[in-house]
Amino acid sequence: MKEMYPKNGRVILHVDMNSFYASVEMAYDPSLKGRPLAIAGNVEERRGIIVTCSYEARKYGVKTTMPLWEAKKLCPHLIVKKPNFDRYRAASMGMFGILRQYTPLVEPVSIDEGYMDITDSFELGSPIEIAESIQKQILKQLDLPCSIGIAPNKFLAKTASDMKKPMGITILRKRDIPAVLWPLETNEMHGVGKKTAEKLKTIGIHTIGQLAKANEIQLKKLLGINGIRLKERANGVDKRHVDPESVEEFKSIGNSTTLPRDMTNQQDLFHILESLAETVSIRLKRKNVLAVTLGITIRYKDRKTITRSKKLGNPIQQKEDIALAAKQLFLKHWNGDPVRLLGITGYDLVEPDFAYKQLDLFSYEKDAQKEPLIQTLSSLREKYGKNIIERAGSHQLDPNNQVGTSTSFNKDFLRSFSQQDREKE
């Protein structure tokens, strides 16, 4: 079996769940199977936005980010359900749990997709046998369909998984690139959007094959370093490793200060909290993360210290939001005694890309009007990298020239919240 694996290269799988939210709902309620189903915010209102839909709904032209009224016009018998994120989180954890049974080298990239490096899993069978086993196990245990791409690197694996949906398994080797990828238009390549494709046309590049053979000086002048990267991808070159450490939970980002004197004046204490909120906001922006849970620390004159935290309805990063949440917690738990120290800490941090990709999961109905923009930002980040667009202020410097606790990639849904060491509100 080992002979079926490359001697020097890698074997990478990209597992992509098919119509994930809708599929989870159908697994939960089998009566929905085979019927046009959509998940949307504000299901009672015309301004609701389609987040995802079943393949049966797609046959009628229903699409993600489409207004609900338009979707119902195309498909009058469309079944619309509100999202159940606890249900999706549980399904995601179950799916990744299955993947880790085959290899410890699993890198989730969102709630419903991830990479696997099965190079050293040859004892479990050939790559295609492992992919088939994964697909069958996820379907049997979770009643969820998925597509899997098999390739020597991440880019080709991702490309392959998109080729056959639903329930497809596709092998894409480097030697297949000239016949399979090069004839395609550049906008069909993972990493190339409409605007980039239009720019490439200005220098005579219309196909992936032409991109693969393009002049690097021209590409760099046109697209910067991303132009060189795209040429490498067009030639099947992608040196990124599958990184299981990318799912390690963030610890926390916070700031505290010992007051110049013991204070009891509420307005003075609020000013301290606002200052702390500004510092925490800057550190969150420097790390490009948002806090799902906010905690405060209060130390009294007698050195008695309490810590209280609250899981927020929406991930926050802005100074005003942090200050407001901190003040609310403070007022609820302050006993009126003189305060010696105050602190604010953000926990359960998530990257903005993930929050946006899930169409602002925590404040869907309130922010429905932003959903097309969020989807666009997500698409741009997915195609060109998570740093292609950043919010204003993301490059602010920490006034204390300090950086918060070291962070790594985190997906809220991939791990349950672990807060037993903190007393919650």
DRENDO-1510 file (C-alpha; in Angstrom, 1 decimal, always signed):
<recs>
REC; n; res; u; v; w
REC; 1; MET; +0.0; +0.0; +0.0 .
REC; 2; LYS; +2.9; +2.4; +0.7 .
REC; 3; GLU; +3.9; +2.1; -2.9 .
REC; 4; MET; +0.7; +4.0; -3.8 .
REC; 5; TYR; +1.9; +7.1; -1.9 .
REC; 6; PRO; +4.6; +9.5; -3.2 .
REC; 7; LYS; +8.2; +8.9; -2.0 .
REC; 8; ASN; +8.9; +12.6; -1.5 .
REC; 9; GLY; +5.6; +14.5; -1.9 .
REC; 10; ARG; +2.5; +14.8; +0.2 .
REC; 11; VAL; -1.1; +13.5; -0.1 .
REC; 12; ILE; -3.6; +16.2; +0.9 .
REC; 13; LEU; -7.3; +15.9; +1.2 .
REC; 14; HIS; -9.7; +18.8; +1.2 .
REC; 15; VAL; -13.0; +17.8; +2.8 .
REC; 16; ASP; -15.9; +20.1; +2.0 .
REC; 17; MET; -19.4; +19.6; +3.4 .
REC; 18; ASN; -22.2; +20.0; +0.9 .
REC; 19; SER; -24.8; +22.7; +1.6 .
REC; 20; PHE; -23.8; +22.3; +5.3 .
REC; 21; TYR; -26.5; +24.2; +7.2 .
REC; 22; ALA; -29.3; +22.8; +5.0 .
REC; 23; SER; -27.8; +19.3; +5.2 .
REC; 24; VAL; -27.7; +19.5; +9.0 .
REC; 25; GLU; -31.3; +20.5; +9.1 .
REC; 26; MET; -32.3; +17.6; +6.9 .
REC; 27; ALA; -30.3; +15.2; +9.0 .
REC; 28; TYR; -32.2; +16.5; +12.0 .
REC; 29; ASP; -35.6; +16.3; +10.3 .
REC; 30; PRO; -35.5; +13.7; +7.5 .
REC; 31; SER; -38.9; +14.9; +6.2 .
REC; 32; LEU; -37.0; +17.9; +4.7 .
REC; 33; LYS; -34.9; +15.6; +2.5 .
REC; 34; GLY; -35.5; +16.0; -1.2 .
REC; 35; ARG; -37.3; +19.3; -0.7 .
REC; 36; PRO; -36.2; +22.8; -1.5 .
REC; 37; LEU; -34.9; +24.2; +1.7 .
REC; 38; ALA; -33.2; +27.5; +2.6 .
REC; 39; ILE; -31.6; +28.8; +5.8 .
REC; 40; ALA; -32.2; +32.5; +6.2 .
REC; 41; GLY; -32.3; +35.4; +8.7 .
REC; 42; ASN; -35.6; +37.3; +9.3 .
REC; 43; VAL; -37.7; +34.4; +7.9 .
REC; 44; GLU; -40.8; +36.4; +8.6 .
REC; 45; GLU; -39.7; +39.5; +6.8 .
REC; 46; ARG; -39.1; +40.3; +3.1 .
REC; 47; ARG; -35.6; +41.7; +3.8 .
REC; 48; GLY; -34.3; +38.3; +5.0 .
REC; 49; ILE; -31.2; +37.0; +3.2 .
REC; 50; ILE; -30.6; +33.4; +2.1 .
REC; 51; VAL; -27.5; +32.0; +3.9 .
REC; 52; THR; -27.5; +28.6; +2.2 .
REC; 53; CYS; -29.9; +26.3; +0.5 .
REC; 54; SER; -30.3; +22.7; -0.5 .
REC; 55; TYR; -29.5; +21.5; -4.0 .
REC; 56; GLU; -33.2; +21.1; -4.7 .
REC; 57; ALA; -33.7; +24.8; -4.1 .
REC; 58; ARG; -30.7; +25.6; -6.3 .
REC; 59; LYS; -32.5; +24.0; -9.2 .
REC; 60; TYR; -35.0; +26.8; -9.1 .
REC; 61; GLY; -32.3; +29.4; -9.1 .
REC; 62; VAL; -32.2; +30.1; -5.4 .
REC; 63; LYS; -28.7; +31.3; -4.3 .
REC; 64; THR; -26.7; +32.4; -1.3 .
REC; 65; THR; -27.2; +36.1; -0.4 .
REC; 66; MET; -30.4; +36.3; -2.4 .
REC; 67; PRO; -33.2; +38.3; -0.8 .
REC; 68; LEU; -35.8; +36.0; +0.7 .
REC; 69; TRP; -38.6; +37.6; -1.3 .
REC; 70; GLU; -36.8; +36.9; -4.5 .
REC; 71; ALA; -36.1; +33.3; -3.6 .
REC; 72; LYS; -39.8; +32.7; -2.8 .
REC; 73; LYS; -40.7; +34.2; -6.1 .
REC; 74; LEU; -38.4; +31.7; -7.9 .
REC; 75; CYS; -39.6; +28.9; -5.7 .
REC; 76; PRO; -43.0; +29.5; -4.1 .
REC; 77; HIS; -42.9; +26.2; -2.1 .
REC; 78; LEU; -39.5; +27.0; -0.7 .
REC; 79; ILE; -39.1; +25.9; +3.0 .
REC; 80; VAL; -37.3; +28.5; +5.0 .
REC; 81; LYS; -35.8; +27.9; +8.4 .
REC; 82; LYS; -33.9; +30.1; +10.9 .
REC; 83; PRO; -30.3; +29.0; +11.6 .
REC; 84; ASN; -29.6; +26.8; +14.6 .
REC; 85; PHE; -26.0; +27.4; +15.4 .
REC; 86; ASP; -25.7; +25.0; +18.3 .
REC; 87; ARG; -26.9; +22.3; +15.9 .
REC; 88; TYR; -24.3; +23.3; +13.3 .
REC; 89; ARG; -21.5; +23.6; +15.9 .
REC; 90; ALA; -22.3; +20.0; +17.1 .
REC; 91; ALA; -22.3; +18.7; +13.5 .
REC; 92; SER; -19.0; +20.5; +12.8 .
REC; 93; MET; -17.3; +19.0; +15.8 .
REC; 94; GLY; -18.6; +15.6; +14.9 .
REC; 95; MET; -17.2; +15.9; +11.4 .
REC; 96; PHE; -13.8; +17.0; +12.5 .
REC; 97; GLY; -13.8; +14.3; +15.1 .
REC; 98; ILE; -14.2; +11.8; +12.3 .
REC; 99; LEU; -11.4; +13.3; +10.2 .
REC; 100; ARG; -9.0; +13.1; +13.2 .
REC; 101; GLN; -9.6; +9.3; +13.4 .
REC; 102; TYR; -7.6; +9.0; +10.1 .
REC; 103; THR; -4.7; +11.4; +10.9 .
REC; 104; PRO; -3.7; +14.0; +13.5 .
REC; 105; LEU; -2.8; +16.4; +10.7 .
REC; 106; VAL; -6.2; +18.0; +10.3 .
REC; 107; GLU; -6.5; +21.8; +9.6 .
REC; 108; PRO; -10.1; +23.2; +9.8 .
REC; 109; VAL; -10.5; +26.3; +7.7 .
REC; 110; SER; -14.1; +27.0; +8.5 .
REC; 111; ILE; -17.1; +25.3; +10.2 .
REC; 112; ASP; -17.6; +23.0; +7.2 .
REC; 113; GLU; -14.3; +22.4; +5.5 .
REC; 114; GLY; -10.8; +21.4; +6.3 .
REC; 115; TYR; -7.5; +19.9; +5.0 .
REC; 116; MET; -6.0; +16.6; +5.9 .
REC; 117; ASP; -2.4; +15.3; +5.3 .
REC; 118; ILE; -2.7; +11.5; +5.0 .
REC; 119; THR; +0.8; +11.0; +3.7 .
REC; 120; ASP; +1.6; +8.7; +6.6 .
REC; 121; SER; -1.8; +7.0; +6.8 .
REC; 122; PHE; -0.9; +4.4; +4.2 .
REC; 123; GLU; -1.7; +1.6; +6.6 .
REC; 124; LEU; -5.4; +2.6; +6.3 .
REC; 125; GLY; -5.5; +2.1; +2.6 .
REC; 126; SER; -4.9; +4.0; -0.6 .
REC; 127; PRO; -5.8; +7.7; -0.8 .
REC; 128; ILE; -9.0; +7.0; -2.7 .
REC; 129; GLU; -9.9; +4.2; -0.2 .
REC; 130; ILE; -9.4; +6.6; +2.7 .
REC; 131; ALA; -11.4; +9.3; +1.0 .
REC; 132; GLU; -14.3; +6.9; +0.3 .
REC; 133; SER; -14.1; +5.7; +3.9 .
REC; 134; ILE; -14.3; +9.2; +5.3 .
REC; 135; GLN; -17.2; +10.1; +3.0 .
REC; 136; LYS; -19.1; +7.0; +4.0 .
REC; 137; GLN; -18.4; +7.4; +7.7 .
REC; 138; ILE; -19.6; +11.0; +7.8 .
REC; 139; LEU; -22.7; +10.1; +5.9 .
REC; 140; LYS; -23.4; +7.1; +8.1 .
REC; 141; GLN; -22.7; +8.6; +11.5 .
REC; 142; LEU; -23.9; +12.2; +10.8 .
REC; 143; ASP; -26.1; +11.8; +7.8 .
REC; 144; LEU; -24.2; +14.6; +6.1 .
REC; 145; PRO; -22.9; +14.6; +2.5 .
REC; 146; CYS; -19.4; +15.9; +1.6 .
REC; 147; SER; -17.1; +16.2; -1.4 .
REC; 148; ILE; -13.4; +15.4; -1.2 .
REC; 149; GLY; -10.4; +16.5; -3.3 .
REC; 150; ILE; -7.2; +14.4; -3.3 .
REC; 151; ALA; -4.0; +16.1; -4.5 .
REC; 152; PRO; -0.3; +16.7; -3.6 .
REC; 153; ASN; -1.0; +20.2; -2.1 .
REC; 154; LYS; -3.7; +22.4; -0.6 .
REC; 155; PHE; -4.5; +24.4; -3.7 .
REC; 156; LEU; -5.1; +21.4; -5.9 .
REC; 157; ALA; -7.0; +19.6; -3.2 .
REC; 158; LYS; -9.3; +22.6; -2.8 .
REC; 159; THR; -9.7; +22.8; -6.6 .
REC; 160; ALA; -10.5; +19.1; -6.8 .
REC; 161; SER; -13.2; +19.1; -4.1 .
REC; 162; ASP; -15.1; +21.8; -6.0 .
REC; 163; MET; -15.2; +19.7; -9.1 .
REC; 164; LYS; -17.9; +17.2; -8.1 .
REC; 165; LYS; -20.7; +18.2; -5.8 .
REC; 166; PRO; -22.5; +16.8; -4.0 .
REC; 167; MET; -20.8; +13.6; -2.8 .
REC; 168; GLY; -17.9; +13.7; -5.2 .
REC; 169; ILE; -14.4; +12.4; -4.8 .
REC; 170; THR; -11.8; +13.9; -7.3 .
REC; 171; ILE; -8.1; +13.2; -7.7 .
REC; 172; LEU; -6.1; +16.0; -9.2 .
REC; 173; ARG; -2.4; +15.4; -9.9 .
REC; 174; LYS; +0.2; +17.9; -11.2 .
REC; 175; ARG; +0.3; +16.0; -14.4 .
REC; 176; ASP; -3.4; +16.6; -14.8 .
REC; 177; ILE; -3.0; +20.4; -14.7 .
REC; 178; PRO; -2.4; +21.1; -18.4 .
REC; 179; ALA; -5.5; +19.1; -19.5 .
REC; 180; VAL; -7.8; +19.9; -16.6 .
REC; 181; LEU; -7.0; +23.4; -15.4 .
REC; 182; TRP; -5.1; +25.2; -18.2 .
REC; 183; PRO; -8.0; +25.4; -20.7 .
REC; 184; LEU; -10.3; +27.1; -18.1 .
REC; 185; GLU; -10.9; +30.8; -17.9 .
REC; 186; THR; -8.9; +32.5; -15.1 .
REC; 187; ASN; -12.0; +33.4; -13.1 .
REC; 188; GLU; -12.6; +29.7; -12.6 .
REC; 189; MET; -9.4; +29.4; -10.7 .
REC; 190; HIS; -9.5; +29.3; -6.9 .
REC; 191; GLY; -7.9; +32.6; -5.9 .
REC; 192; VAL; -8.9; +34.6; -8.9 .
REC; 193; GLY; -11.9; +36.9; -8.7 .
REC; 194; LYS; -13.8; +38.8; -11.3 .
REC; 195; LYS; -11.7; +42.0; -10.9 .
REC; 196; THR; -8.4; +40.1; -11.0 .
REC; 197; ALA; -9.5; +38.2; -14.1 .
REC; 198; GLU; -10.3; +41.5; -15.8 .
REC; 199; LYS; -6.9; +42.9; -14.9 .
REC; 200; LEU; -5.2; +39.8; -16.3 .
REC; 201; LYS; -7.1; +40.3; -19.6 .
REC; 202; THR; -5.5; +43.7; -20.0 .
REC; 203; ILE; -2.2; +41.9; -20.5 .
REC; 204; GLY; -3.6; +39.2; -22.7 .
REC; 205; ILE; -4.1; +36.5; -20.0 .
REC; 206; HIS; -7.5; +34.8; -20.4 .
REC; 207; THR; -6.9; +31.2; -19.4 .
REC; 208; ILE; -5.2; +29.5; -16.5 .
REC; 209; GLY; -2.7; +28.1; -19.0 .
REC; 210; GLN; -1.7; +31.6; -20.1 .
REC; 211; LEU; -1.4; +32.6; -16.5 .
REC; 212; ALA; +0.9; +29.6; -15.9 .
REC; 213; LYS; +3.2; +30.8; -18.6 .
REC; 214; ALA; +3.0; +34.5; -18.0 .
REC; 215; ASN; +5.9; +36.9; -17.6 .
REC; 216; GLU; +6.5; +37.3; -13.8 .
REC; 217; ILE; +7.7; +41.0; -14.1 .
REC; 218; GLN; +4.4; +41.8; -15.8 .
REC; 219; LEU; +2.4; +39.9; -13.2 .
REC; 220; LYS; +4.1; +41.6; -10.3 .
REC; 221; LYS; +3.7; +45.0; -11.8 .
REC; 222; LEU; +0.0; +44.3; -12.3 .
REC; 223; LEU; -0.9; +42.4; -9.1 .
REC; 224; GLY; +2.0; +42.7; -6.8 .
REC; 225; ILE; +3.3; +39.6; -5.0 .
REC; 226; ASN; -0.1; +38.0; -5.5 .
REC; 227; GLY; +0.6; +37.8; -9.2 .
REC; 228; ILE; +3.6; +35.6; -8.6 .
REC; 229; ARG; +1.6; +33.5; -6.2 .
REC; 230; LEU; -1.2; +33.0; -8.7 .
REC; 231; LYS; +1.3; +31.9; -11.4 .
REC; 232; GLU; +2.7; +29.3; -9.0 .
REC; 233; ARG; -0.8; +28.1; -8.3 .
REC; 234; ALA; -1.6; +27.9; -12.0 .
REC; 235; ASN; +1.4; +25.6; -12.3 .
REC; 236; GLY; +0.3; +23.5; -9.3 .
REC; 237; VAL; +2.8; +24.8; -6.9 .
REC; 238; ASP; +1.7; +25.4; -3.3 .
REC; 239; LYS; +4.2; +24.9; -0.5 .
REC; 240; ARG; +1.7; +25.5; +2.4 .
REC; 241; HIS; +1.6; +22.7; +5.0 .
REC; 242; VAL; -1.4; +21.3; +6.7 .
REC; 243; ASP; -1.2; +22.9; +10.1 .
REC; 244; PRO; -3.2; +21.3; +12.9 .
REC; 245; GLU; -2.0; +24.0; +15.3 .
REC; 246; SER; -4.1; +26.6; +13.5 .
REC; 247; VAL; -7.1; +25.5; +15.4 .
REC; 248; GLU; -5.6; +26.0; +18.8 .
REC; 249; GLU; -7.9; +28.2; +20.8 .
REC; 250; PHE; -6.8; +31.7; +21.5 .
REC; 251; LYS; -6.1; +32.4; +25.2 .
REC; 252; SER; -7.1; +35.9; +25.8 .
REC; 253; ILE; -6.3; +39.5; +25.1 .
REC; 254; GLY; -6.7; +42.1; +27.9 .
REC; 255; ASN; -5.3; +44.9; +29.9 .
REC; 256; SER; -5.5; +45.9; +33.6 .
REC; 257; THR; -4.2; +48.8; +35.6 .
REC; 258; THR; -3.6; +49.6; +39.3 .
REC; 259; LEU; -5.4; +52.9; +40.0 .
REC; 260; PRO; -3.4; +55.9; +41.2 .
REC; 261; ARG; -5.6; +55.9; +44.3 .
REC; 262; ASP; -8.5; +53.9; +45.6 .
REC; 263; MET; -11.6; +55.1; +43.8 .
REC; 264; THR; -15.3; +55.1; +44.6 .
REC; 265; ASN; -16.6; +57.7; +42.1 .
REC; 266; GLN; -18.5; +55.9; +39.3 .
REC; 267; GLN; -17.6; +58.4; +36.6 .
REC; 268; ASP; -13.9; +58.2; +37.4 .
REC; 269; LEU; -14.1; +54.4; +37.3 .
REC; 270; PHE; -15.9; +54.6; +34.0 .
REC; 271; HIS; -13.1; +56.7; +32.6 .
REC; 272; ILE; -10.6; +54.0; +33.6 .
REC; 273; LEU; -12.7; +51.4; +31.9 .
REC; 274; GLU; -12.9; +53.4; +28.7 .
REC; 275; SER; -9.1; +53.8; +28.7 .
REC; 276; LEU; -8.7; +50.0; +29.2 .
REC; 277; ALA; -11.2; +49.3; +26.5 .
REC; 278; GLU; -9.2; +51.4; +24.0 .
REC; 279; THR; -6.1; +49.5; +24.7 .
REC; 280; VAL; -7.9; +46.1; +24.5 .
REC; 281; SER; -9.5; +47.2; +21.2 .
REC; 282; ILE; -6.1; +48.1; +19.7 .
REC; 283; ARG; -4.6; +44.8; +20.7 .
REC; 284; LEU; -7.6; +42.9; +19.3 .
REC; 285; LYS; -7.1; +44.8; +16.0 .
REC; 286; ARG; -3.4; +44.2; +15.9 .
REC; 287; LYS; -4.1; +40.4; +16.3 .
REC; 288; ASN; -7.1; +40.8; +13.8 .
REC; 289; VAL; -9.5; +39.0; +16.2 .
REC; 290; LEU; -12.8; +39.7; +17.9 .
REC; 291; ALA; -13.9; +38.7; +21.4 .
REC; 292; VAL; -16.9; +36.5; +21.9 .
REC; 293; THR; -16.7; +36.7; +25.7 .
REC; 294; LEU; -15.7; +39.8; +27.8 .
REC; 295; GLY; -14.5; +39.7; +31.3 .
REC; 296; ILE; -13.7; +42.3; +33.9 .
REC; 297; THR; -11.5; +42.2; +37.0 .
REC; 298; ILE; -12.2; +44.2; +40.1 .
REC; 299; ARG; -9.7; +44.4; +43.0 .
REC; 300; TYR; -10.9; +46.2; +46.1 .
REC; 301; LYS; -9.0; +48.2; +48.7 .
REC; 302; ASP; -8.8; +45.1; +50.9 .
REC; 303; ARG; -7.2; +43.2; +47.9 .
REC; 304; LYS; -10.2; +41.0; +47.5 .
REC; 305; THR; -10.4; +40.3; +43.7 .
REC; 306; ILE; -13.3; +39.1; +41.6 .
REC; 307; THR; -13.5; +38.2; +38.0 .
REC; 308; ARG; -16.7; +38.2; +36.1 .
REC; 309; SER; -17.4; +37.4; +32.4 .
REC; 310; LYS; -20.2; +37.4; +30.0 .
REC; 311; LYS; -20.7; +35.7; +26.6 .
REC; 312; LEU; -21.7; +38.4; +24.2 .
REC; 313; GLY; -24.5; +38.3; +21.7 .
REC; 314; ASN; -22.1; +39.5; +19.0 .
REC; 315; PRO; -18.3; +39.3; +18.7 .
REC; 316; ILE; -16.8; +42.7; +19.4 .
REC; 317; GLN; -13.6; +44.6; +18.7 .
REC; 318; GLN; -14.4; +48.3; +18.8 .
REC; 319; LYS; -13.5; +50.4; +21.8 .
REC; 320; GLU; -17.1; +51.6; +22.3 .
REC; 321; ASP; -18.5; +48.1; +22.3 .
REC; 322; ILE; -15.9; +46.9; +24.7 .
REC; 323; ALA; -16.4; +49.8; +27.1 .
REC; 324; LEU; -20.2; +49.4; +27.1 .
REC; 325; ALA; -20.0; +45.7; +27.9 .
REC; 326; ALA; -17.4; +46.3; +30.6 .
REC; 327; LYS; -19.4; +49.0; +32.2 .
REC; 328; GLN; -22.5; +46.8; +32.3 .
REC; 329; LEU; -20.6; +44.0; +33.9 .
REC; 330; PHE; -19.0; +46.4; +36.4 .
REC; 331; LEU; -22.3; +48.0; +37.5 .
REC; 332; LYS; -23.7; +44.5; +38.0 .
REC; 333; HIS; -20.9; +43.2; +40.2 .
REC; 334; TRP; -19.4; +46.3; +41.9 .
REC; 335; ASN; -20.3; +46.3; +45.6 .
REC; 336; GLY; -19.6; +50.0; +46.0 .
REC; 337; ASP; -16.4; +49.6; +47.9 .
REC; 338; PRO; -13.2; +51.5; +46.9 .
REC; 339; VAL; -11.5; +50.0; +43.9 .
REC; 340; ARG; -7.7; +49.5; +43.7 .
REC; 341; LEU; -7.4; +47.7; +40.3 .
REC; 342; LEU; -9.6; +47.3; +37.1 .
REC; 343; GLY; -9.0; +45.0; +34.2 .
REC; 344; ILE; -10.8; +44.1; +30.9 .
REC; 345; THR; -10.1; +40.8; +29.0 .
REC; 346; GLY; -11.5; +39.4; +25.8 .
REC; 347; TYR; -11.9; +35.7; +25.6 .
REC; 348; ASP; -12.9; +33.1; +23.0 .
REC; 349; LEU; -11.4; +35.1; +20.2 .
REC; 350; VAL; -12.4; +34.6; +16.5 .
REC; 351; GLU; -10.9; +36.0; +13.4 .
REC; 352; PRO; -13.1; +38.6; +11.5 .
REC; 353; ASP; -12.9; +36.5; +8.4 .
REC; 354; PHE; -14.8; +33.7; +10.1 .
REC; 355; ALA; -17.3; +35.9; +11.7 .
REC; 356; TYR; -18.0; +37.5; +8.3 .
REC; 357; LYS; -18.0; +34.3; +6.4 .
REC; 358; GLN; -20.8; +33.0; +8.6 .
REC; 359; LEU; -22.8; +36.2; +7.7 .
REC; 360; ASP; -22.4; +37.7; +11.2 .
REC; 361; LEU; -23.8; +34.7; +13.0 .
REC; 362; PHE; -24.4; +36.4; +16.3 .
REC; 363; SER; -26.4; +39.3; +15.1 .
REC; 364; TYR; -28.0; +38.1; +11.9 .
REC; 365; GLU; -31.4; +39.7; +12.0 .
REC; 366; LYS; -30.1; +43.1; +13.2 .
REC; 367; ASP; -27.4; +43.2; +10.5 .
REC; 368; ALA; -29.3; +41.6; +7.6 .
REC; 369; GLN; -28.7; +44.6; +5.4 .
REC; 370; LYS; -24.9; +44.0; +5.7 .
REC; 371; GLU; -25.0; +40.4; +4.6 .
REC; 372; PRO; -24.1; +41.0; +0.9 .
REC; 373; LEU; -21.1; +43.1; +1.9 .
REC; 374; ILE; -20.1; +40.5; +4.4 .
REC; 375; GLN; -20.3; +37.8; +1.8 .
REC; 376; THR; -18.2; +39.9; -0.6 .
REC; 377; LEU; -15.5; +40.5; +2.0 .
REC; 378; SER; -15.4; +36.8; +2.8 .
REC; 379; SER; -15.1; +35.9; -0.9 .
REC; 380; LEU; -12.2; +38.4; -1.3 .
REC; 381; ARG; -10.4; +37.1; +1.8 .
REC; 382; GLU; -10.9; +33.5; +0.6 .
REC; 383; LYS; -9.5; +34.3; -2.8 .
REC; 384; TYR; -6.7; +36.7; -2.0 .
REC; 385; GLY; -5.8; +36.0; +1.6 .
REC; 386; LYS; -7.3; +37.1; +4.9 .
REC; 387; ASN; -5.3; +40.4; +5.0 .
REC; 388; ILE; -6.5; +41.6; +1.6 .
REC; 389; ILE; -9.1; +43.9; +3.2 .
REC; 390; GLU; -8.8; +45.1; +6.8 .
REC; 391; ARG; -11.0; +47.3; +8.8 .
REC; 392; ALA; -9.9; +50.9; +9.5 .
REC; 393; GLY; -7.8; +51.0; +12.6 .
REC; 394; SER; -6.5; +47.5; +12.2 .
REC; 395; HIS; -3.0; +48.9; +12.0 .
REC; 396; GLN; -3.1; +51.1; +15.1 .
REC; 397; LEU; -0.2; +50.8; +17.4 .
REC; 398; ASP; -0.5; +49.7; +21.0 .
REC; 399; PRO; +0.0; +52.8; +23.0 .
REC; 400; ASN; +2.1; +50.8; +25.5 .
REC; 401; ASN; +4.0; +49.2; +22.6 .
REC; 402; GLN; +2.8; +45.8; +23.8 .
REC; 403; VAL; +1.1; +43.0; +22.1 .
REC; 404; GLY; -1.6; +40.8; +23.6 .
REC; 405; THR; -1.3; +37.2; +24.4 .
REC; 406; SER; +0.0; +35.1; +21.5 .
REC; 407; THR; -2.8; +34.0; +19.2 .
REC; 408; SER; -3.4; +31.4; +16.5 .
REC; 409; PHE; -6.1; +30.6; +14.1 .
REC; 410; ASN; -9.4; +29.8; +15.8 .
REC; 411; LYS; -12.9; +28.8; +14.7 .
REC; 412; ASP; -15.6; +29.3; +17.3 .
REC; 413; PHE; -17.6; +26.3; +16.1 .
REC; 414; LEU; -14.7; +23.9; +16.1 .
REC; 415; ARG; -14.3; +23.7; +19.9 .
REC; 416; SER; -16.9; +24.1; +22.7 .
REC; 417; PHE; -16.3; +27.0; +25.0 .
REC; 418; SER; -14.1; +26.1; +27.9 .
REC; 419; GLN; -14.7; +28.5; +30.6 .
REC; 420; GLN; -14.8; +26.4; +33.8 .
REC; 421; ASP; -11.9; +28.4; +35.2 .
REC; 422; ARG; -13.9; +31.6; +35.0 .
REC; 423; GLU; -17.0; +32.5; +36.9 .
REC; 424; LYS; -19.6; +33.6; +34.3 .
REC; 425; GLU; -22.3; +36.0; +34.7 .
</recs>
